[in-house]
Amino acid sequence: MKPQWTAITTRPPWQSIARHAVCKHANIQEKAPALRRCFNASSSSNRARAAQAFPRHAILYPRPFEVARPSNRSPITPPYRQLLTTKYSASSMKQHEAIVHSISTTVRAYYEKKEKFRIYHGSTNSTRSALKKNLVDTSNLCNVLSVNTEEKTCLVEPNVPMDRLVEATLAHGLVPPVVMEFPGITVGGGYSGTSGESSSFKHGFFDRTILAVEMVLADGEVVMISPEEKGDLFHGAAGAVGTFGVTTLVKLQLQDAKKYVETTYHPVGSMAEAVSKLQEATADTGLDYVDGIMFSKNQGAIVTGRLTDEVKDGISVQCFSAAKDPWFYLHVQEAITKNPALTTEAIPLPEYLFRYDRGGFWVGASAFSYFKFPFNRLTRWWLDDFLHTRMMYTALHASGESKKYVVQDLALPYSTAEQFFKYTDEEFGIYPLWLCPLKQSPYPTMHPHFNQLEADGETLKPMLNVGLWGFGPKHHDEFIKKNRDLERKLRELGGMKWLYAHTYYDENEFWEQFDREWYDGLRKKYGAESLPTVYEKVRVDVEKEKALKDVSMLGRLVQTWPFGGFYGIWKAIRSRSYVEARRSVWKEYGRKK
């Protein structure tokens, strides 16, 4: 029986929500303190700077469907749905302060004991093994606290996932400039990790859209950082996987939202043609989104998008979030196969932003291969609850298949992209490949980078992200060898990898890619030497991994096909990850009633 696609909560009628919210709003306006308190500032000058960086925002949805906005903005949220990240309570900031105080106390205790700690977020999109010792729990920092419609900014806690953030901001006619394609990726993960998406050719990585951050330093001190206040730390902590402190609040830049993304699929017949088309598209200032898919070495598509409120005559509206809808990559392949010319569609904005959720780009197809189960529209519909990224990541970790599956994002200069493509075709044979053009971050940085400038002598040349995701060798030693070869080839071609995935560099190889003197100096300046380094957090200790191999009956069973897969599914069901997908409000936007 197909898992039921039904609402899991009962929501009050729209009028009662409005009355409830208005009543609470009165209390909020009377009692809510200025947001400077969240920094635990220790002096009047610090408090003044905090108030300047985080001015008082309108508490999110004080009158949920009557927020003053320009007439050309309209909320996404229908009147009978209430966003679950919204808390109509005057104690929301007090709750935030209490959580931050608890985190600060815990961090201080580890600091005084000279013990390193790691951060527990409650979820992860990393394929690295999770460690459970000395954890600082930040999982309760999961609310959008406010949206400022005049400044076009929002205050958001780090564990708010992308879908809840987009729902919150779209209700005010706004949207983040860079939105990670997987709904479960969090704001904090976007800052401390590397998040380059189809709008990153224009805006850069996700952290380039962040205006200020509240952080608990390694000694427990709570500070606010921004380009103007501790700017070196603000920039250095981006992409440094939490090795400078604990992010507890983010001020994020927003932009005006539109109803649709007018999306065009440009067929290409080779990697050379794909690179040329990407360069042409990213030079077009009228485009807002650019990425690409190579289905084979002879077939691919460059996908361009433009924000719009109007659907032109002759253009159809296409959605991808419902069980009956196609998976995005399959839809694109079908479109370019049927029509060798351009195909243009209007995709509702949130549908476009999360177009790769179902199937996790195309990784979900691997589950059908693993179980030797038919892969067709009927089976995808029937198993839809299991094929959203939250469920798939939970199952991938629990099953142990992440240790056998190549999940790598790799950034290269355009000039060597074709050589790399030829290498992956011969050595891995994995398709499709994802192509995403990226605007580089200023040096020094822990993000992928390469030091080549445009003709003006000032602007860094763009990079091309290649997503390589598919089955690797079954034997563990061969799997490691393939990954090591991949790392060597990448370095040879002037590229770098994302650090969320398996990393096998030795320490010297790793730090040859980064400015270690800058990184170590910054950690010393802000007392972060008691925290694990980036290398300590991301490296795979192969020998230790072998020594810790589970030899229990359950451990041996999980390593045996198909029991590992079934165990992963069982753990995913128990995690209730599918609940987040089912409760999503954004899926109602743009659909015909």
C-alpha positions as CSV (number, residue, x, y, z in Angstrom):
1,M,0.0,0.0,0.0
2,K,1.3,3.4,-0.9
3,P,2.3,5.5,2.2
4,Q,-0.5,8.0,2.7
5,W,0.1,11.6,1.7
6,T,-2.1,13.2,4.3
7,A,-1.9,16.1,6.7
8,I,-0.6,15.1,10.1
9,T,-1.9,18.0,12.1
10,T,-5.3,19.7,12.6
11,R,-5.1,23.4,12.2
12,P,-7.7,26.0,13.4
13,P,-9.8,28.0,11.0
14,W,-8.2,31.1,9.6
15,Q,-10.2,33.6,11.7
16,S,-9.3,32.0,15.0
17,I,-5.6,32.0,14.0
18,A,-5.8,35.7,13.3
19,R,-7.6,36.5,16.5
20,H,-5.0,34.4,18.5
21,A,-2.1,36.0,16.7
22,V,-3.4,39.6,17.2
23,C,-3.8,39.0,20.9
24,K,-0.3,37.6,21.2
25,H,1.1,40.4,19.1
26,A,-0.1,42.9,21.7
27,N,2.0,41.1,24.4
28,I,5.0,40.8,22.1
29,Q,5.0,44.5,21.4
30,E,4.8,45.3,25.1
31,K,7.3,42.8,26.4
32,A,9.7,41.7,23.7
33,P,13.2,43.1,24.4
34,A,15.5,44.6,21.9
35,L,17.4,41.8,20.2
36,R,20.7,43.0,21.6
37,R,20.1,40.9,24.7
38,C,20.7,37.7,22.6
39,F,24.4,38.5,22.4
40,N,24.9,38.5,26.2
41,A,26.8,41.8,25.7
42,S,29.0,42.7,28.7
43,S,29.4,46.4,28.1
44,S,27.3,49.3,26.9
45,S,29.4,49.7,23.8
46,N,28.9,46.0,22.9
47,R,25.2,46.4,23.5
48,A,25.1,49.4,21.2
49,R,26.9,47.5,18.4
50,A,24.6,44.5,18.9
51,A,21.6,46.7,18.6
52,Q,23.0,48.3,15.4
53,A,23.8,45.0,13.8
54,F,20.4,43.4,14.8
55,P,17.9,46.1,15.0
56,R,14.4,45.3,16.3
57,H,12.7,43.1,13.7
58,A,8.9,42.7,13.4
59,I,8.2,39.4,15.2
60,L,7.4,36.9,12.5
61,Y,3.7,37.0,11.6
62,P,2.4,39.3,14.3
63,R,-0.8,39.5,12.3
64,P,-0.2,36.5,10.1
65,F,-2.0,37.4,6.9
66,E,-2.3,41.2,7.4
67,V,1.4,42.2,7.5
68,A,1.9,45.5,5.8
69,R,3.7,45.0,2.5
70,P,3.9,46.6,-0.9
71,S,0.9,45.8,-3.1
72,N,2.9,43.8,-5.5
73,R,3.9,41.2,-2.9
74,S,1.6,38.4,-1.9
75,P,2.0,35.8,0.7
76,I,2.5,32.2,-0.2
77,T,0.6,30.9,2.8
78,P,-3.1,30.1,2.4
79,P,-5.2,31.4,5.3
80,Y,-6.0,28.0,6.8
81,R,-2.4,27.0,7.2
82,Q,-0.1,28.0,10.0
83,L,3.7,27.8,9.7
84,L,5.0,25.5,12.4
85,T,8.2,27.4,12.8
86,T,6.2,30.4,13.9
87,K,5.7,30.9,17.7
88,Y,3.1,33.3,18.8
89,S,4.7,33.9,22.1
90,A,6.2,36.8,23.9
91,S,8.8,34.4,25.4
92,S,10.4,33.5,22.0
93,M,13.4,35.7,22.6
94,K,13.7,34.6,26.3
95,Q,13.6,31.0,25.1
96,H,16.4,31.8,22.6
97,E,18.5,33.5,25.3
98,A,18.0,30.6,27.7
99,I,19.2,28.0,25.1
100,V,22.2,30.2,24.2
101,H,23.0,30.6,27.9
102,S,22.9,26.8,28.3
103,I,25.1,26.3,25.3
104,S,27.6,28.9,26.6
105,T,27.7,27.2,30.0
106,T,28.4,23.8,28.4
107,V,31.1,25.1,26.1
108,R,32.7,26.9,29.0
109,A,32.8,23.7,31.0
110,Y,34.6,21.9,28.1
111,Y,37.0,24.8,27.7
112,E,37.9,24.7,31.4
113,K,38.5,20.9,31.3
114,K,40.6,21.4,28.1
115,E,38.4,19.0,26.2
116,K,37.4,19.3,22.6
117,F,33.7,19.0,21.7
118,R,31.5,18.6,18.6
119,I,28.2,20.2,17.8
120,Y,25.0,18.1,17.7
121,H,22.4,19.7,15.3
122,G,19.8,16.9,15.3
123,S,20.3,16.1,11.6
124,T,23.0,16.1,8.9
125,N,23.5,16.0,5.2
126,S,27.1,15.0,5.6
127,T,28.2,11.5,4.6
128,R,31.0,11.5,7.2
129,S,30.5,9.2,10.2
130,A,29.0,10.8,13.3
131,L,30.8,10.8,16.6
132,K,28.9,10.9,19.9
133,K,31.4,12.0,22.5
134,N,31.5,15.5,24.0
135,L,28.5,16.9,22.1
136,V,27.0,20.4,22.5
137,D,23.3,20.2,21.7
138,T,22.0,23.0,19.5
139,S,19.0,21.1,18.2
140,N,16.5,23.4,19.9
141,L,17.7,26.5,18.0
142,C,15.2,25.8,15.2
143,N,13.0,28.9,14.8
144,V,12.6,31.8,12.5
145,L,12.4,34.7,15.0
146,S,11.5,37.6,12.8
147,V,11.3,39.1,9.3
148,N,12.0,42.8,8.6
149,T,10.1,43.7,5.4
150,E,11.6,47.1,5.2
151,E,15.2,46.0,5.4
152,K,14.4,42.7,3.6
153,T,16.2,40.7,6.2
154,C,15.3,38.0,8.7
155,L,16.6,36.7,12.0
156,V,16.8,32.9,12.0
157,E,18.3,30.3,14.3
158,P,20.8,27.9,12.8
159,N,18.8,24.7,12.8
160,V,16.0,26.1,10.7
161,P,15.9,24.0,7.4
162,M,15.5,25.6,4.0
163,D,11.9,24.7,3.5
164,R,10.7,26.2,6.7
165,L,12.8,29.3,6.0
166,V,11.4,29.7,2.5
167,E,7.8,29.3,3.8
168,A,8.5,32.0,6.5
169,T,9.9,34.5,4.1
170,L,7.6,33.9,1.2
171,A,4.7,34.8,3.5
172,H,6.2,38.3,3.4
173,G,6.8,38.3,-0.4
174,L,10.6,37.7,0.2
175,V,13.0,34.9,-0.4
176,P,16.7,34.2,0.3
177,P,19.0,34.9,-2.7
178,V,20.7,31.5,-2.3
179,V,18.6,28.5,-1.2
180,M,20.1,25.1,-0.9
181,E,18.2,22.6,-3.1
182,F,17.6,20.0,-0.3
183,P,14.8,21.2,2.0
184,G,16.5,19.8,5.1
185,I,19.8,21.6,4.9
186,T,19.9,24.2,7.6
187,V,20.9,27.9,7.8
188,G,23.8,27.1,10.2
189,G,25.0,24.3,7.9
190,G,25.0,26.8,5.0
191,Y,27.2,29.1,7.0
192,S,29.7,26.7,8.5
193,G,29.8,24.5,5.4
194,T,30.0,25.2,1.7
195,S,26.7,25.7,-0.1
196,G,26.8,26.6,-3.7
197,E,23.6,26.5,-5.6
198,S,22.2,27.5,-9.0
199,S,22.1,31.2,-8.0
200,S,25.7,31.1,-6.7
201,F,27.1,32.3,-10.1
202,K,25.5,35.6,-9.2
203,H,25.5,35.8,-5.3
204,G,28.3,33.4,-4.3
205,F,28.0,30.8,-1.6
206,F,25.2,30.9,0.9
207,D,27.3,32.6,3.6
208,R,27.8,35.6,1.2
209,T,24.1,36.5,1.8
210,I,24.5,36.5,5.6
211,L,24.8,40.0,7.3
212,A,25.7,39.0,10.9
213,V,26.0,36.0,13.1
214,E,25.7,35.4,16.9
215,M,28.3,32.9,18.0
216,V,29.4,31.2,21.2
217,L,33.2,31.2,21.2
218,A,35.3,28.3,22.4
219,D,35.6,29.8,25.9
220,G,31.8,30.3,26.2
221,E,31.7,34.0,25.4
222,V,28.7,35.1,23.3
223,V,29.6,37.6,20.6
224,M,28.1,39.1,17.5
225,I,30.2,39.1,14.3
226,S,29.6,40.9,11.0
227,P,31.8,42.4,8.3
228,E,32.1,45.5,10.5
229,E,32.4,43.7,13.9
230,K,35.1,41.0,14.1
231,G,35.1,40.8,10.4
232,D,38.0,38.4,10.2
233,L,36.1,35.9,12.3
234,F,32.9,36.4,10.4
235,H,34.6,35.7,7.1
236,G,37.0,33.0,8.5
237,A,34.2,30.9,10.2
238,A,32.3,30.6,6.9
239,G,33.0,27.1,5.5
240,A,35.2,26.2,8.5
241,V,32.7,23.5,9.7
242,G,32.2,25.0,13.2
243,T,35.9,25.1,14.2
244,F,35.7,28.6,15.6
245,G,32.6,28.4,17.8
246,V,28.9,27.6,17.9
247,T,26.6,29.6,15.6
248,T,23.4,30.4,17.5
249,L,21.7,33.2,15.4
250,V,21.9,34.5,11.8
251,K,20.8,37.7,10.2
252,L,20.1,36.9,6.6
253,Q,19.7,39.1,3.5
254,L,16.4,38.6,1.5
255,Q,15.2,39.7,-1.8
256,D,11.8,40.3,-3.5
257,A,10.2,37.0,-4.4
258,K,8.3,36.3,-7.7
259,K,5.6,33.7,-8.3
260,Y,7.5,31.7,-10.9
261,V,10.9,30.8,-12.3
262,E,10.7,30.8,-16.1
263,T,12.9,27.8,-16.7
264,T,14.6,26.9,-20.0
265,Y,16.3,23.6,-20.9
266,H,19.2,24.0,-23.4
267,P,20.2,20.7,-24.9
268,V,24.0,20.1,-25.2
269,G,25.9,17.3,-26.9
270,S,29.2,17.3,-25.1
271,M,31.0,18.6,-22.1
272,A,32.8,21.2,-24.2
273,E,29.4,22.5,-25.4
274,A,28.1,22.4,-21.8
275,V,31.0,24.6,-20.5
276,S,30.5,27.1,-23.4
277,K,26.8,27.3,-22.7
278,L,27.4,27.8,-18.9
279,Q,29.8,30.6,-19.6
280,E,27.3,32.2,-22.0
281,A,24.5,31.9,-19.5
282,T,26.3,33.2,-16.5
283,A,27.3,36.3,-18.5
284,D,23.6,37.1,-19.0
285,T,22.6,39.6,-16.3
286,G,18.9,38.8,-16.9
287,L,19.2,35.3,-15.5
288,D,18.8,34.4,-11.8
289,Y,19.6,30.7,-11.9
290,V,22.0,28.5,-13.9
291,D,22.9,24.9,-13.5
292,G,23.3,21.8,-15.7
293,I,23.0,18.1,-16.0
294,M,25.1,15.7,-18.1
295,F,23.2,12.5,-18.6
296,S,26.0,10.9,-20.6
297,K,29.1,12.2,-22.4
298,N,26.9,12.9,-25.4
299,Q,23.7,14.3,-23.8
300,G,23.1,17.0,-21.3
301,A,21.1,20.1,-20.6
302,I,22.0,23.6,-19.2
303,V,19.1,24.8,-17.2
304,T,18.5,28.6,-16.9
305,G,15.9,30.4,-14.8
306,R,14.5,33.9,-14.6
307,L,12.2,35.1,-11.8
308,T,8.9,36.4,-13.0
309,D,5.3,37.0,-11.9
310,E,3.8,36.3,-15.3
311,V,3.3,33.1,-17.3
312,K,3.8,33.9,-21.0
313,D,1.3,32.6,-23.5
314,G,2.2,29.1,-24.7
315,I,4.2,28.2,-21.6
316,S,2.9,25.6,-19.2
317,V,3.2,25.5,-15.4
318,Q,5.2,22.5,-14.1
319,C,5.5,21.2,-10.5
320,F,7.7,18.5,-9.0
321,S,6.8,18.1,-5.3
322,A,3.8,15.8,-5.4
323,A,4.0,12.0,-5.6
324,K,2.3,12.1,-9.0
325,D,4.7,14.7,-10.4
326,P,7.9,13.7,-12.3
327,W,11.3,13.8,-10.8
328,F,13.1,16.9,-12.1
329,Y,16.1,15.3,-13.7
330,L,13.9,12.7,-15.5
331,H,11.6,15.5,-16.7
332,V,14.5,17.5,-18.1
333,Q,15.9,14.4,-19.9
334,E,12.5,13.6,-21.4
335,A,12.1,17.3,-22.5
336,I,15.5,17.5,-24.3
337,T,15.0,14.0,-25.9
338,K,11.6,14.9,-27.3
339,N,12.6,18.5,-28.3
340,P,16.1,19.1,-29.5
341,A,15.4,22.8,-29.5
342,L,14.7,24.9,-26.4
343,T,12.0,23.9,-23.9
344,T,10.6,26.6,-21.6
345,E,8.3,26.1,-18.6
346,A,7.0,28.2,-15.6
347,I,7.9,26.5,-12.3
348,P,6.4,28.0,-9.1
349,L,9.3,29.5,-7.1
350,P,9.4,27.1,-4.2
351,E,8.9,24.1,-6.6
352,Y,12.0,25.3,-8.5
353,L,14.1,25.9,-5.3
354,F,13.4,22.3,-4.1
355,R,13.1,20.7,-7.5
356,Y,15.8,18.1,-6.6
357,D,14.3,17.0,-3.3
358,R,12.4,14.0,-4.7
359,G,15.0,11.5,-5.7
360,G,17.8,13.6,-4.1
361,F,18.9,14.8,-7.6
362,W,19.1,11.2,-8.9
363,V,20.6,9.4,-6.0
364,G,17.2,7.9,-5.1
365,A,17.4,5.7,-8.3
366,S,20.3,3.9,-6.6
367,A,17.9,2.6,-3.9
368,F,15.9,0.8,-6.6
369,S,19.1,-0.7,-8.0
370,Y,20.2,-1.8,-4.6
371,F,17.0,-3.6,-3.9
372,K,16.7,-4.8,-7.5
373,F,13.3,-3.2,-7.6
374,P,11.5,-1.9,-10.8
375,F,12.2,1.8,-11.3
376,N,9.2,3.4,-13.0
377,R,6.6,6.1,-12.4
378,L,4.3,3.8,-10.5
379,T,6.9,2.5,-8.1
380,R,8.2,6.1,-7.6
381,W,4.6,7.2,-6.7
382,W,4.1,4.2,-4.4
383,L,7.3,4.7,-2.5
384,D,7.3,8.5,-2.6
385,D,7.6,9.1,1.2
386,F,10.9,7.2,1.2
387,L,12.3,9.2,-1.7
388,H,12.6,12.7,-0.3
389,T,16.1,13.7,0.8
390,R,15.4,13.7,4.5
391,M,14.4,10.1,4.5
392,M,17.1,9.1,2.1
393,Y,19.9,10.6,4.1
394,T,18.7,9.0,7.3
395,A,18.5,5.6,5.5
396,L,21.9,6.1,3.9
397,H,23.7,6.7,7.2
398,A,21.9,3.8,9.0
399,S,22.4,1.3,6.2
400,G,26.2,1.8,6.1
401,E,25.9,2.3,2.3
402,S,27.4,5.8,2.6
403,K,30.8,4.0,3.1
404,K,30.4,2.4,-0.4
405,Y,28.7,5.3,-2.2
406,V,30.6,8.1,-3.9
407,V,29.1,11.4,-2.8
408,Q,31.5,14.2,-3.8
409,D,31.1,17.8,-4.9
410,L,34.2,19.0,-6.7
411,A,35.0,22.5,-7.9
412,L,37.4,23.2,-10.8
413,P,38.5,26.0,-13.1
414,Y,36.5,26.0,-16.3
415,S,39.7,25.4,-18.2
416,T,40.2,21.9,-16.7
417,A,36.6,20.8,-16.5
418,E,36.7,18.8,-19.7
419,Q,39.8,16.9,-18.6
420,F,38.1,16.1,-15.3
421,F,34.9,15.0,-17.1
422,K,37.0,12.6,-19.3
423,Y,38.7,11.2,-16.1
424,T,35.4,10.6,-14.3
425,D,33.9,9.0,-17.4
426,E,36.8,6.5,-17.7
427,E,37.4,5.8,-14.0
428,F,33.9,6.0,-12.5
429,G,31.4,5.9,-15.3
430,I,28.9,7.7,-13.0
431,Y,26.0,9.5,-14.6
432,P,24.2,11.9,-14.4
433,L,26.7,14.6,-13.3
434,W,25.6,17.9,-11.9
435,L,27.1,21.2,-13.1
436,C,26.9,24.4,-11.1
437,P,28.8,27.6,-11.8
438,L,30.1,29.4,-8.8
439,K,31.3,32.8,-7.8
440,Q,34.4,32.5,-5.7
441,S,34.7,33.9,-2.2
442,P,37.5,36.4,-1.3
443,Y,40.8,35.0,0.0
444,P,41.7,33.7,2.4
445,T,38.9,31.1,2.7
446,M,38.1,27.6,3.7
447,H,35.8,27.3,0.7
448,P,37.0,25.6,-2.5
449,H,39.0,28.2,-4.5
450,F,41.7,28.7,-7.1
451,N,43.8,31.8,-7.6
452,Q,43.1,33.0,-11.1
453,L,41.9,36.5,-11.9
454,E,39.9,37.9,-14.8
455,A,41.4,40.4,-17.3
456,D,40.7,43.3,-14.9
457,G,43.3,41.9,-12.5
458,E,40.9,42.1,-9.5
459,T,37.9,39.7,-10.0
460,L,38.4,36.1,-9.2
461,K,37.5,33.7,-12.1
462,P,34.4,31.6,-11.5
463,M,34.6,27.9,-10.7
464,L,32.5,25.0,-11.9
465,N,31.1,22.6,-9.3
466,V,30.7,19.0,-10.6
467,G,28.5,16.7,-8.5
468,L,29.7,13.1,-8.7
469,W,27.2,10.8,-6.9
470,G,26.9,7.1,-7.5
471,F,27.9,3.6,-6.5
472,G,31.7,3.1,-5.9
473,P,33.6,-0.2,-5.7
474,K,32.1,-2.7,-3.3
475,H,35.4,-3.7,-1.7
476,H,36.4,-1.2,1.0
477,D,40.1,-1.0,0.1
478,E,39.3,-0.4,-3.6
479,F,36.7,2.2,-2.6
480,I,39.3,4.1,-0.6
481,K,41.8,3.8,-3.5
482,K,39.3,5.2,-6.0
483,N,38.6,8.2,-3.7
484,R,42.4,8.8,-3.2
485,D,42.9,8.8,-6.9
486,L,40.0,11.2,-7.3
487,E,41.6,13.6,-4.8
488,R,45.0,13.4,-6.6
489,K,43.4,14.1,-10.0
490,L,41.4,17.0,-8.6
491,R,44.5,18.6,-7.2
492,E,46.4,18.0,-10.5
493,L,43.7,19.9,-12.3
494,G,43.6,22.8,-9.9
495,G,40.3,21.8,-8.2
496,M,39.1,21.3,-4.6
497,K,36.4,19.2,-3.0
498,W,33.6,20.1,-0.6
499,L,34.3,18.9,2.9
500,Y,31.0,17.4,3.8
501,A,32.0,14.1,2.2
502,H,34.7,11.4,2.6
503,T,38.1,13.1,2.8
504,Y,41.2,10.9,2.6
505,Y,44.0,13.5,2.3
506,D,46.9,13.2,4.7
507,E,47.4,16.3,6.9
508,N,50.1,17.8,4.7
509,E,48.1,17.3,1.5
510,F,45.1,18.9,3.1
511,W,46.7,22.0,4.4
512,E,48.6,22.6,1.1
513,Q,45.2,23.6,-0.3
514,F,44.5,26.3,2.4
515,D,46.3,29.1,4.2
516,R,47.1,27.3,7.4
517,E,49.0,30.2,8.9
518,W,45.9,32.4,8.5
519,Y,43.6,29.7,9.9
520,D,45.8,28.9,12.9
521,G,46.4,32.5,13.6
522,L,42.6,33.3,13.6
523,R,41.9,30.3,15.9
524,K,44.6,31.5,18.3
525,K,43.2,35.1,18.3
526,Y,39.7,33.9,19.2
527,G,40.7,31.2,21.6
528,A,39.5,28.4,19.4
529,E,42.5,26.1,19.7
530,S,40.6,23.9,22.1
531,L,38.2,23.0,19.3
532,P,38.9,20.3,16.7
533,T,40.5,21.7,13.5
534,V,38.9,21.4,10.1
535,Y,41.1,18.5,9.2
536,E,40.3,16.7,12.4
537,K,36.6,17.0,11.7
538,V,36.6,16.0,8.0
539,R,39.3,13.3,7.6
540,V,38.4,9.7,7.4
541,D,40.7,7.6,9.7
542,V,40.8,4.5,7.7
543,E,42.6,2.3,10.2
544,K,40.4,3.4,13.0
545,E,37.3,2.8,10.9
546,K,38.5,-0.8,10.3
547,A,39.3,-1.3,14.0
548,L,35.8,-0.1,15.0
549,K,34.1,-2.4,12.5
550,D,30.9,-3.8,14.2
551,V,31.3,-7.6,14.6
552,S,28.1,-8.1,16.6
553,M,25.3,-10.2,15.1
554,L,23.4,-7.0,14.2
555,G,26.5,-5.4,12.8
556,R,27.2,-8.3,10.5
557,L,23.6,-8.5,9.4
558,V,23.5,-4.8,8.5
559,Q,26.5,-5.3,6.3
560,T,24.8,-8.1,4.4
561,W,22.5,-7.4,1.4
562,P,19.6,-6.6,1.6
563,F,19.4,-6.4,5.4
564,G,21.4,-3.2,5.5
565,G,19.0,-1.5,3.2
566,F,16.0,-2.7,5.2
567,Y,17.6,-1.6,8.4
568,G,18.2,1.9,6.9
569,I,14.5,2.1,5.9
570,W,13.4,1.0,9.4
571,K,15.6,3.7,11.0
572,A,14.3,6.3,8.5
573,I,10.7,5.4,9.4
574,R,11.5,5.6,13.1
575,S,13.1,9.0,12.7
576,R,9.8,10.3,11.2
577,S,11.8,12.3,8.7
578,Y,8.9,12.0,6.3
579,V,6.9,14.2,8.6
580,E,8.8,17.3,7.5
581,A,8.1,16.6,3.9
582,R,4.4,16.0,4.5
583,R,3.8,19.1,6.5
584,S,5.4,21.4,3.9
585,V,3.2,24.5,3.1
586,W,5.2,25.5,0.1
587,K,3.9,22.7,-2.0
588,E,0.5,24.4,-2.2
589,Y,2.0,27.4,-3.9
590,G,1.3,27.6,-7.6
591,R,-0.8,24.5,-7.9
592,K,-4.1,24.6,-9.7
593,K,-7.0,24.1,-7.3
